[in-house]
Amino acid sequence: MKEHPEICISKNIKETFFFTGKDFKDVNKESCNYGRYAVTSLERYKLLFNHCANKKVRGEVCVAYLFFYKESIQNIKKILSDKVKIIIVLRNPIDRAFSNYLHHVRDGCEKETFEKALSLEKERKRKKWWWGYYLIEAGMYYDQVKAYLENFSEVKIYLYDDLKKDPLSLVQDIYRFLEVNDSFTPKSLGIKYNVSGIPKNRFFYEIIFKSNPIKSVITPFIPRNLREKIIAIASQKLLKKPQMKPETREYLKELYQEDVLKLQGLIKRDLTHWLK
């Protein structure tokens, strides 16, 4: 989206969390607070788009808008109206949960096994841990998606499977949905960003990805887009992705079966492969 000449994406922050209406100050300190940079004022939110004056389309990306759908929908309609275009990309909830867990491990925010983390979900929610630790609940998509379809007239739903199979076709379909030039081909299409996994060498990983004096000196001289590409490539080299235990996958299939079958009827897409 950033590369398209007619599209402008919010700058200087990966996810704003603005429309959730939350400041996440009550998050339990035992968990990592990935929302510590949440944008909470409309004035600051508008500043994220002050470079978009000559762009046809402006937008932002935040996975929390799906999970906190009740608050987000209300705030989007109140501030932007119900005429905005909504894009939702859904991943197999089982794979999504495992990837989310590996992100926490990667960032040094999870010490438990995947199975233990799943069993602790209700307790962690009761203790107000960061919502990303609700590994199972975050993948219960049916009510979330249904609410967006009921509240907005222009909602486009894709599957992560589509992205993996044919990323160019998917992104060009998004361009058509946004009514911009759909013949544009982004250069970064083949790069995998924000890869999850377990660091092969924690020392080297910390040097490259965590704040330190060397990074603070070098970073200002490297354009943001180039930094993102360097980090994406380094992630693939320094991270390893373990396999989920077969019995854990079977357990999650049973948990998600009803929601997945309801979702496939809602979005008119065959999702049975998620349960195989």
Secondary structure by P-SEA (a helix, b strand, c coil): cccccccccccccccccccccccccccccccccccccccccaaaaaaaaccccccccccccccccccaaaaaaaaaaacccccbbbbbbbcaaaaaaaaaaaaaaaaccccccaaaaaaaaaaaaaaccccccccccccccaaaaaaaaacccbbbbbbaaaaaacaaaaaaaaaaaacccccccccccccccccccccccaaaaaacccccaaaaaccccccaaaaaaaaaaaaaacbbbbbccaaaaaaaaaaaaaaaaaaaaaaccccccccc
